[in-house]
Amino acid sequence: MKLLLLDERYPRELLAGFEVVSAPHDDVVAVLTMPGHPVGRELLAELPLVRAVGTASVGFDHVDAPAGVAVVSVPDYCTEEVADHTLALLYALLRGIVPLSAGPWNAKAAGPLRTLAGLCVGIVGRGRIGDAVARRLTALGAVVVAHDVRPVADRIPFDELLQTADVVTVHVPLDESTRGLIGRVEIASMKPGALLVNTARGGVVELEPLLEALRSGALGGAALDVLPVEPPAERPVAPNLVVTPHAAYYSAASEERAYRLCVERLREALAVA
């Protein structure tokens, strides 16, 4: 059974039983990829027998497969890592946790600091990761509200969440309904001094209006693990902006889990052992 491997990070021991190739063949039945290697209709047209495409990632918007071709992803492989990273970014903003500069030894150098307990945190998207974030926030004394397309706990309208939350944290997939979900109008409607955290997908938040809001002081801070283009041609710079390099998913355990679960689910889709 021939498998087209587009990303060499998949451990070869997981691919036992497949004939692995690195270029299209007309008898390929499965493809393994990653977000950096999009799979579109043009490539799949060269693979008339393809039955499944697997990606060891949460999102799969880089795969454009026709009906009849299964798309396998791993939305559950890094839930705890992303939830932990979200809280770490939020604390970096609230407590001014940044590298010590060459300036004076001054406890107030980072500006006004806040505590998480008692703050209203609005979660946009209460799937696996949003729920994991909510559990942590509740345990730490935050007031949690949420918006989701599904009926969920503490659900309020999206515009109300933006207008009332001290912190907005984003946990939705990227698709046509969420691209630019938080843009210029939404950012302008946020509570003055509010914080924004995005560990979801870069395309969900429009970057330029966000940077403008930080520079003007309309928002109190933002923390981004994802950007519209990665890596960026120029690193975004603004007051009270924290950026990490799409690292929220990562731990040694989650990386192993992602590849293993993806290949297991690809085998299931192909109905092979």
KOLMIDO-418668 format. One record per residue (C-alpha): residue in three letters; x, z, y. Coordinates in Angstrom, 3 decimals. Each point is the difference from the previous one (the first is absolute). Example, Ala and Ser with C-alpha at 12.3 -4.5 7.8 and 13.67 -1.06 7.14 Angstrom:
KOLMIDO-418668
@resn:ala; u:12.300; w:7.800; v:-4.500
@resn:ser; u:1.370; w:-0.660; v:3.440
END
This chain:
KOLMIDO-418668
@resn:met; u:0.000; w:0.000; v:0.000
@resn:lys; u:1.697; w:-1.220; v:3.164
@resn:leu; u:0.151; w:2.184; v:3.132
@resn:leu; u:1.164; w:-1.115; v:3.447
@resn:leu; u:2.003; w:2.836; v:1.595
@resn:leu; u:0.235; w:-0.292; v:3.789
@resn:asp; u:1.657; w:3.358; v:0.677
@resn:glu; u:3.007; w:1.226; v:-1.967
@resn:arg; u:-0.753; w:3.675; v:0.641
@resn:tyr; u:-2.304; w:0.128; v:-3.014
@resn:pro; u:1.994; w:1.723; v:-2.776
@resn:arg; u:0.640; w:-2.511; v:-2.752
@resn:glu; u:-0.704; w:2.546; v:-2.737
@resn:leu; u:-3.636; w:0.044; v:1.121
@resn:leu; u:-0.278; w:-3.738; v:-0.619
@resn:ala; u:0.758; w:0.037; v:-3.728
@resn:gly; u:-2.081; w:-2.626; v:-1.794
@resn:phe; u:-0.176; w:-2.347; v:2.988
@resn:glu; u:2.127; w:-3.080; v:0.480
@resn:val; u:1.127; w:0.626; v:3.569
@resn:val; u:0.646; w:-2.956; v:2.305
@resn:ser; u:0.924; w:-0.151; v:3.682
@resn:ala; u:-1.524; w:-3.391; v:0.860
@resn:pro; u:-3.456; w:-1.497; v:-0.595
@resn:his; u:-0.743; w:-1.514; v:-3.422
@resn:asp; u:-3.273; w:-1.555; v:-1.053
@resn:asp; u:-0.340; w:2.460; v:-2.903
@resn:val; u:0.398; w:3.202; v:2.063
@resn:val; u:-2.930; w:2.369; v:-0.648
@resn:ala; u:0.911; w:2.909; v:2.300
@resn:val; u:1.838; w:0.704; v:3.251
@resn:leu; u:1.643; w:3.200; v:1.240
@resn:thr; u:0.648; w:0.259; v:3.707
@resn:met; u:0.302; w:2.379; v:2.969
@resn:pro; u:-1.188; w:-0.190; v:3.631
@resn:gly; u:3.200; w:-1.755; v:1.052
@resn:his; u:-0.791; w:-2.902; v:-2.343
@resn:pro; u:-3.484; w:-1.352; v:0.801
@resn:val; u:-1.913; w:-1.790; v:-2.727
@resn:gly; u:-2.295; w:-2.694; v:1.368
@resn:arg; u:-2.133; w:-2.849; v:-1.249
@resn:glu; u:2.873; w:-2.478; v:0.295
@resn:leu; u:2.159; w:1.951; v:-2.463
@resn:leu; u:-2.898; w:0.708; v:-2.344
@resn:ala; u:-0.862; w:-3.710; v:-0.060
@resn:glu; u:3.343; w:-0.480; v:-1.773
@resn:leu; u:-1.079; w:2.516; v:-2.668
@resn:pro; u:-3.078; w:-1.496; v:-1.702
@resn:leu; u:-0.050; w:2.654; v:-2.762
@resn:val; u:0.502; w:3.061; v:2.213
@resn:arg; u:-2.432; w:2.820; v:-0.799
@resn:ala; u:1.268; w:2.982; v:1.986
@resn:val; u:2.178; w:0.949; v:2.976
@resn:gly; u:1.424; w:3.503; v:0.261
@resn:thr; u:1.459; w:1.747; v:3.044
@resn:ala; u:1.568; w:3.465; v:-0.112
@resn:ser; u:-1.565; w:0.960; v:3.330
@resn:val; u:-3.176; w:1.543; v:1.367
@resn:gly; u:-1.000; w:-3.055; v:2.013
@resn:phe; u:-0.411; w:-3.480; v:-1.392
@resn:asp; u:-0.785; w:-2.073; v:3.087
@resn:his; u:3.186; w:-1.979; v:-0.712
@resn:val; u:-1.706; w:-1.426; v:-3.119
@resn:asp; u:-2.526; w:-2.801; v:0.504
@resn:ala; u:-1.335; w:-0.692; v:-3.475
@resn:pro; u:-3.019; w:-2.117; v:-0.943
@resn:ala; u:-2.903; w:1.277; v:-2.066
@resn:gly; u:1.023; w:0.395; v:-3.596
@resn:val; u:3.500; w:1.301; v:0.753
@resn:ala; u:0.199; w:3.791; v:-0.220
@resn:val; u:1.905; w:1.828; v:2.747
@resn:val; u:1.538; w:3.293; v:-1.106
@resn:ser; u:1.313; w:2.633; v:2.431
@resn:val; u:0.814; w:3.716; v:-0.052
@resn:pro; u:-2.102; w:1.716; v:2.689
@resn:asp; u:0.574; w:3.406; v:-1.607
@resn:tyr; u:3.779; w:0.052; v:-0.442
@resn:cys; u:1.061; w:1.750; v:3.235
@resn:thr; u:-3.001; w:2.024; v:1.157
@resn:glu; u:1.832; w:3.310; v:0.304
@resn:glu; u:3.081; w:-1.558; v:1.610
@resn:val; u:-2.007; w:-1.746; v:2.735
@resn:ala; u:-2.091; w:3.113; v:0.650
@resn:asp; u:3.167; w:2.098; v:0.326
@resn:his; u:1.566; w:-2.580; v:2.320
@resn:thr; u:-3.114; w:-0.063; v:2.161
@resn:leu; u:0.213; w:3.749; v:0.499
@resn:ala; u:3.738; w:-0.218; v:0.672
@resn:leu; u:-0.578; w:-2.589; v:2.728
@resn:leu; u:-2.804; w:2.046; v:1.503
@resn:tyr; u:2.182; w:3.107; v:0.093
@resn:ala; u:2.821; w:-2.017; v:1.567
@resn:leu; u:-2.372; w:-0.783; v:2.875
@resn:leu; u:-1.577; w:3.432; v:0.280
@resn:arg; u:3.246; w:1.961; v:-0.212
@resn:gly; u:2.446; w:-2.446; v:1.594
@resn:ile; u:2.107; w:-0.249; v:-3.143
@resn:val; u:2.614; w:-2.558; v:0.955
@resn:pro; u:3.824; w:0.015; v:-0.269
@resn:leu; u:1.670; w:2.385; v:2.435
@resn:ser; u:1.303; w:-2.043; v:2.933
@resn:ala; u:3.083; w:0.593; v:2.084
@resn:gly; u:-2.133; w:1.739; v:2.624
@resn:pro; u:-0.274; w:3.744; v:0.692
@resn:trp; u:-0.959; w:2.544; v:-2.658
@resn:asn; u:-3.611; w:0.351; v:1.110
@resn:ala; u:-2.998; w:0.988; v:-2.124
@resn:lys; u:-2.283; w:-1.844; v:2.428
@resn:ala; u:2.018; w:-3.221; v:0.178
@resn:ala; u:-2.476; w:-1.866; v:-2.216
@resn:gly; u:-2.832; w:0.732; v:2.422
@resn:pro; u:-3.265; w:1.815; v:-0.745
@resn:leu; u:-0.287; w:0.791; v:-3.703
@resn:arg; u:-3.178; w:0.675; v:-1.969
@resn:thr; u:-1.075; w:1.503; v:-3.288
@resn:leu; u:-2.103; w:-1.839; v:-2.558
@resn:ala; u:-2.460; w:2.821; v:-0.680
@resn:gly; u:-3.208; w:-0.543; v:1.946
@resn:leu; u:0.664; w:-3.618; v:0.941
@resn:cys; u:-2.638; w:-2.601; v:-0.811
@resn:val; u:1.523; w:-2.691; v:-2.217
@resn:gly; u:-1.937; w:-3.211; v:-0.554
@resn:ile; u:0.771; w:-1.831; v:-3.229
@resn:val; u:-0.763; w:-3.723; v:0.040
@resn:gly; u:-0.471; w:-0.905; v:-3.659
@resn:arg; u:-0.677; w:2.677; v:-2.609
@resn:gly; u:1.248; w:-1.628; v:-3.157
@resn:arg; u:2.592; w:1.616; v:-2.247
@resn:ile; u:2.573; w:0.475; v:2.754
@resn:gly; u:-2.510; w:0.993; v:2.669
@resn:asp; u:-1.398; w:2.650; v:-2.341
@resn:ala; u:3.497; w:1.306; v:-0.789
@resn:val; u:0.723; w:0.256; v:3.725
@resn:ala; u:-3.327; w:1.776; v:0.577
@resn:arg; u:0.812; w:2.623; v:-2.646
@resn:arg; u:3.311; w:0.776; v:1.663
@resn:leu; u:-1.482; w:0.145; v:3.496
@resn:thr; u:-2.811; w:2.304; v:-1.066
@resn:ala; u:2.449; w:2.367; v:-1.670
@resn:leu; u:2.020; w:0.113; v:3.227
@resn:gly; u:-3.009; w:0.893; v:2.142
@resn:ala; u:-0.806; w:-3.325; v:1.632
@resn:val; u:-3.574; w:-1.127; v:0.610
@resn:val; u:-0.444; w:-3.236; v:-1.954
@resn:val; u:-2.433; w:-2.794; v:0.823
@resn:ala; u:0.026; w:-3.462; v:-1.539
@resn:his; u:-1.292; w:-3.527; v:0.209
@resn:asp; u:-0.349; w:-2.318; v:-2.956
@resn:val; u:-2.184; w:-2.931; v:-0.954
@resn:arg; u:-1.261; w:2.169; v:-2.880
@resn:pro; u:-1.922; w:3.275; v:0.297
@resn:val; u:2.735; w:2.669; v:-0.049
@resn:ala; u:0.402; w:3.659; v:0.899
@resn:asp; u:0.089; w:0.806; v:3.729
@resn:arg; u:-0.879; w:-3.617; v:0.876
@resn:ile; u:-0.667; w:-0.814; v:3.644
@resn:pro; u:-0.303; w:-3.345; v:1.851
@resn:phe; u:3.290; w:-1.751; v:0.732
@resn:asp; u:-0.408; w:0.051; v:3.767
@resn:glu; u:-0.834; w:3.707; v:-0.058
@resn:leu; u:3.101; w:0.735; v:-2.070
@resn:leu; u:2.225; w:-1.834; v:2.473
@resn:gln; u:-1.527; w:1.769; v:2.992
@resn:thr; u:0.133; w:3.554; v:-1.378
@resn:ala; u:2.985; w:0.319; v:-2.369
@resn:asp; u:3.253; w:1.579; v:1.187
@resn:val; u:1.758; w:-2.015; v:-2.705
@resn:val; u:-1.009; w:-3.298; v:-1.616
@resn:thr; u:1.664; w:-0.868; v:-3.300
@resn:val; u:-0.552; w:-3.383; v:-1.644
@resn:his; u:-0.388; w:-0.570; v:-3.756
@resn:val; u:-1.794; w:-3.312; v:-0.538
@resn:pro; u:1.106; w:-3.169; v:-1.809
@resn:leu; u:0.760; w:-3.129; v:1.989
@resn:asp; u:-2.639; w:-2.714; v:-0.229
@resn:glu; u:-1.992; w:-2.076; v:2.446
@resn:ser; u:-2.293; w:2.936; v:0.784
@resn:thr; u:2.880; w:2.368; v:0.874
@resn:arg; u:2.524; w:-2.322; v:1.655
@resn:gly; u:0.299; w:1.223; v:3.592
@resn:leu; u:-2.476; w:2.806; v:-0.752
@resn:ile; u:1.708; w:2.162; v:2.604
@resn:gly; u:0.689; w:-2.272; v:2.943
@resn:arg; u:-0.010; w:0.219; v:3.769
@resn:val; u:-3.665; w:1.041; v:0.311
@resn:glu; u:0.238; w:2.620; v:-2.739
@resn:ile; u:3.258; w:1.456; v:1.341
@resn:ala; u:-1.513; w:0.232; v:3.488
@resn:ser; u:-2.952; w:1.920; v:-1.432
@resn:met; u:2.165; w:2.652; v:-1.652
@resn:lys; u:0.113; w:3.508; v:1.365
@resn:pro; u:2.620; w:0.352; v:2.779
@resn:gly; u:3.233; w:1.298; v:-1.484
@resn:ala; u:-1.110; w:-0.702; v:-3.571
@resn:leu; u:2.469; w:-0.817; v:-2.765
@resn:leu; u:-0.139; w:-3.013; v:-2.321
@resn:val; u:1.604; w:-0.181; v:-3.459
@resn:asn; u:0.079; w:-3.191; v:-2.083
@resn:thr; u:1.349; w:0.046; v:-3.546
@resn:ala; u:-2.406; w:-2.720; v:-1.175
@resn:arg; u:0.826; w:-3.583; v:1.012
@resn:gly; u:1.583; w:-1.246; v:3.200
@resn:gly; u:-2.711; w:-2.553; v:0.723
@resn:val; u:-2.695; w:2.667; v:0.262
@resn:val; u:1.351; w:1.270; v:3.349
@resn:glu; u:0.843; w:-2.369; v:2.861
@resn:leu; u:3.510; w:0.931; v:1.052
@resn:glu; u:0.215; w:-1.145; v:3.639
@resn:pro; u:-3.086; w:1.897; v:1.260
@resn:leu; u:1.297; w:3.062; v:-1.847
@resn:leu; u:3.406; w:-0.187; v:1.679
@resn:glu; u:-1.684; w:-0.481; v:3.383
@resn:ala; u:-2.150; w:3.105; v:-0.575
@resn:leu; u:3.088; w:2.048; v:-0.875
@resn:arg; u:1.924; w:-1.228; v:3.043
@resn:ser; u:-2.908; w:0.753; v:2.333
@resn:gly; u:-0.570; w:3.444; v:-1.503
@resn:ala; u:-3.537; w:-0.828; v:-1.112
@resn:leu; u:0.971; w:1.009; v:-3.534
@resn:gly; u:2.125; w:3.023; v:-0.782
@resn:gly; u:1.952; w:-1.563; v:-2.826
@resn:ala; u:-0.021; w:-2.338; v:-2.962
@resn:ala; u:1.727; w:-0.099; v:-3.371
@resn:leu; u:0.245; w:-3.252; v:-1.931
@resn:asp; u:1.311; w:-0.635; v:-3.482
@resn:val; u:-1.204; w:-3.605; v:0.121
@resn:leu; u:0.294; w:-2.812; v:2.545
@resn:pro; u:-1.698; w:-3.408; v:0.339
@resn:val; u:3.308; w:-1.733; v:-0.837
@resn:glu; u:2.552; w:1.700; v:-2.227
@resn:pro; u:2.807; w:0.301; v:0.735
@resn:pro; u:-0.741; w:-0.489; v:3.705
@resn:ala; u:2.112; w:-2.364; v:2.080
@resn:glu; u:0.273; w:2.833; v:2.516
@resn:arg; u:-0.697; w:3.628; v:-0.758
@resn:pro; u:-2.985; w:1.310; v:1.982
@resn:val; u:0.917; w:2.550; v:2.633
@resn:ala; u:-2.352; w:2.269; v:1.958
@resn:pro; u:-0.247; w:3.674; v:0.945
@resn:asn; u:-1.046; w:2.278; v:-2.878
@resn:leu; u:0.172; w:-2.800; v:-2.558
@resn:val; u:1.316; w:0.729; v:-3.497
@resn:val; u:0.634; w:-2.937; v:-2.353
@resn:thr; u:1.066; w:0.115; v:-3.632
@resn:pro; u:0.948; w:-3.141; v:-1.984
@resn:his; u:-3.048; w:-0.384; v:-2.280
@resn:ala; u:1.284; w:2.932; v:-2.035
@resn:ala; u:-3.185; w:2.030; v:-0.520
@resn:tyr; u:-0.467; w:-1.350; v:-3.520
@resn:tyr; u:3.470; w:0.866; v:-1.187
@resn:ser; u:1.294; w:2.558; v:-2.427
@resn:ala; u:2.043; w:-0.649; v:-3.119
@resn:ala; u:-3.045; w:0.950; v:-2.074
@resn:ser; u:-2.425; w:-2.238; v:1.892
@resn:glu; u:2.282; w:-3.015; v:-0.228
@resn:glu; u:0.274; w:0.351; v:-3.775
@resn:arg; u:-3.746; w:0.566; v:-0.221
@resn:ala; u:-0.828; w:-3.119; v:2.036
@resn:tyr; u:1.888; w:-2.443; v:-2.212
@resn:arg; u:-1.109; w:1.649; v:-3.228
@resn:leu; u:-3.700; w:0.115; v:0.908
@resn:cys; u:0.043; w:-3.544; v:1.339
@resn:val; u:1.448; w:-1.434; v:-3.212
@resn:glu; u:-2.348; w:2.112; v:-2.139
@resn:arg; u:-3.011; w:-1.290; v:1.921
@resn:leu; u:1.281; w:-3.564; v:-0.109
@resn:arg; u:0.190; w:0.267; v:-3.802
@resn:glu; u:-3.551; w:1.356; v:-0.057
@resn:ala; u:-1.206; w:-2.906; v:2.136
@resn:leu; u:1.655; w:-2.399; v:-2.422
@resn:ala; u:-1.246; w:2.053; v:-2.980
@resn:val; u:3.483; w:0.239; v:-1.498
@resn:ala; u:1.843; w:3.053; v:-1.329
END
